[in-house]
Amino acid sequence: MLRTALKPRWLGLFALLLVIIAACTQLGLWQLHVAQDKGLADALRKAHEARPALVEAVIRPHQAFPNPQSNRAVTAIGTYAATDQFLVGPRRLGGRTGYWVVTPLDVTATGARLAVVRGFVTDVSRPVAPPAGPVSVDGSLAPGEAPAAAPSGVPGWPRPARGSIDFSLLVNDWRGELYNAFVFAQTESTGTGAAIPVPAGLERVPPPAVTGGLKWRNAAYALQWWVFGGFAAFMWFRMVREDALRDPALEGDPERE
């Protein structure tokens, strides 16, 4: 059969087969990437629309951030550590430049710290103190950010300003355990359930829009492309084998068997 496969006709078809297999592989990978992007978007949208869950039920202290839970509506109950509050920025909101106000919340259930983006400010000259005592924070969960240079000339609130919410740095600055996640606070209430008004000069930061898990229709398309490539290889092998069986010049050749 090898002699038959080395005939010019079959070598030419083999070259075409390699092109087809390469194309099917790339098209399958493309569809798989589309499936993953669309699926992740669906997973994030469902997480955002799900009923709020206690943060300790969604993620554990020091656990890697569960990507499908990005934008998940959560409730965190604890006490703000006002002495470790800091600004992050510069950031943009509604066409304005300002800074996020980030305050660590010591979660009652675990004792671990959770970064909370309490809001956005444009005036950094007057710190906005967090509520004292037990609070309940409702908001959306988000993963930590990449490292970024700290801004210059920005006062501490009281901690020095940072360029991002980078947990690789915060883990060295905060005592005890911490969550590898932060929350965009949307509402705050006291331990008795009374709503806490948003302080003057502070504006809530809406969670990022859901963009891009796995979309099964596109995953099926990817599988179809790969099956087609495999079928093309099978057909080439079958045709070469049949040609070898019909070739009288190979009569008695053990490779025909």
N, C-alpha and C positions, 0 to 999 in steps of 0.2 A: 504493500500500500504506500510505503514511503516513496517508491519510484514514481508512482502515479501522482502523488502530491507534489513532486518536484517538476512535473510537466509545466511548461510556460503558462498554459491556460489556468491551471490551478494555482500557480504562484501568483498570477495576476489577480485572481479572485481572492487569494489569501491577503494580498495587500489591501484590496478593497474591504475585506472583512475586518482588518485591523482598524481601518478608518471608521467603519460602522461601529465597532465596539468602543472606540475612543469617544465617538460622538454620543453614543447611548450612555456611556458612563458619565460624561459631562452633563448631559441633559438630565440624567437621573439625579446627580448631585445638585443641580440647579433647582429642580423641583423639590428636593429634600430641604434645601435652605429656605425656599419659599414656604414650605409646610411648617418649618420650625418658627419662622418669623410670624406667620399668621396664627399659628397655634399659641405662641407666647402672648400675642395680642389678646386672643380670646381668654387665655388663662388670667392675664392681668385684669381684663375687664370684669371677669367673673369675681376675681378677688376684691375688686373695688366695689362691686355691687352686692357682695355678700354681707350678711348681718355682722355688725361689729363683734369682735371677739377680744377677750382679755389678751394683752400682749404676751403674757407668759404661756398662753395656750398656743401661740403661733410660732414663737421662737424662744430658745433657751439662752441664758447668758453664755457668751463666747461661741455659740453655734454659728457656723457659716450662714450667711443670709440665704434663705430659701427664695430663689428668684421668682417662682410663681406667686409668691405672697407679696410682691411689690405692689404698692397702692392698696394693700389690704386695710380695710377699716378696722381699727383696733381701739381699745380703751385701756389706758394705763392709769393705775391708781398708786399714788405715792406722795412723796414730799419733795418739793423743789430744793435743790442745793444752790441757794442764791449766791453764795460766795464763789462758785465756780462758773458762773454765767460768762459768756463771751460772745463777741460778734464774729460773723463769717461773711466774707465778701471781698470785693464788691459784687453785688448781685443786681439784677434788673427785675422790676415788677411794674407793669402798667406804663412802660416807657420811662420810668424813673430809675435812677441809680441809688442804691442804698445798701443795707446790710441785714442779714438774718440775725435775729436774737436767739441764741441757742442756750438753753438752760438744762442741766442734767436733772433728771427726776429719779430719786431713789425709790424704786418699785417696792411696794410693801410686801408683795407675795414672795419675792426672791431676794430682796436686799440689793439687787444689782442695779447699776445705773443705766438709764436710757436717755439719750440725747433727744431733746424736744425743741423743734423750731417753733418758738412761740409766736413769731411774726417778723415783719419787715419794718425797718425804720430808715428814714432819710436823715434825721437829726441825731447824730451820735454824741452830742454834747451833754445830753441828759439821760442817764440810764433809766430803763424801765424795769422796776423791780418785779419779780414774780410773786404770785400769791403765797402767803405764808400758811403753814399748816397743811393738813391732808387735802389733796386735790384729786379730781378725776379728769383725765385728759382724753378727749375723743379726737381722733385724727387718722391720717393715712401713713402706713408703714413704708419706709424707703431704705435702700442699702446705703452703706457708707460711700464716701466720695474718694476720688483719686487725690493724691497729695497736690497741694498748690501753695505757692509762696504767700506768706502772711502780708497783708497790706501795711503800708507804712503811714505814720501820722494819725493812726486811729486809736482813740483812747481805750483803755481796758474797761470791761463792764462786769466785774472788776478784772477778770482775767484778760490777758492780751488777746487781741483779735487774731483770727486765723483765716487762711485762704480757703479752707474747705473743712468738711466734717470728716477728718481722716482718723479712723480708729487705731491705726498703727501708731499714732502719736498720742491719742487720748488714753490708750491703755497704760501708758507710762505716767500720765498725769493724774488720772482718777484713781482713787483708792478702791480696793475691792474688785468685784466682778463688774462687767459691763455687757451690754447687748451690742452686737454688730449690726445695729439698725438704728434709725432715728425716726421720729414721728413729726409730720406736719400737723401741728395742733390746729383744730378748727373750732373747738369749744372747750371751755374749762368750767368745772363746777366744784363747789366745796364738798367736804366730807358729808354734809347733810343733804347734798343734792341741789343746793342753790346755785344758779348760774352766776359765773364771774364775768363781769363786763370786760370788754377789751380796753386796755389802758389807752389814754390819749396818745397819739403819735405812733401807735403800733397797729399794723395792718396784718391780718392773717395771710399766710402764703398758701395759695391753693396747691394741691398735689399736682405733679406733672401729668400731662395728658397721656392716656394709654396709647402706646404705639406698639407695633410689633409684638409655648408649648408646641404643639404639633397639630397641623391641620391634616386630617386623614385623607381628604380628597387629593391633595398635592402629594402626600406620601405614597398614595396608590399610583399616581402618575409616575413617580420616581421608580417604583417597583416595576411598572410596565416597561419603562425604558430599559431597565437592566435585564428583564426577561427577554425583551426583543433582541438585545445584544447577545444573550446566551443562545437564543434560538437561531440567530444567524450563524453562530459558530457551529452549532449542531448540524445545521443544514449543509454547511461547507464540508464538514467531516463525513456526513452521510453521502453526499454526492461523490466525493473522492473515493469513498469505499465502494460504492456501486460501480464507478468507472473501473476501479481496480479489479472487481469481480468479473467484469465483462471483457477485460483486455486479454486477448488470446496470447499476447506476447509474454504475459506473466503466468502462463499455464504452469502449474507445478511449483510456483514460487510460494514458499511457506508464509510470506507476508500477506498473501491473499486470504489466508484462513482466519 
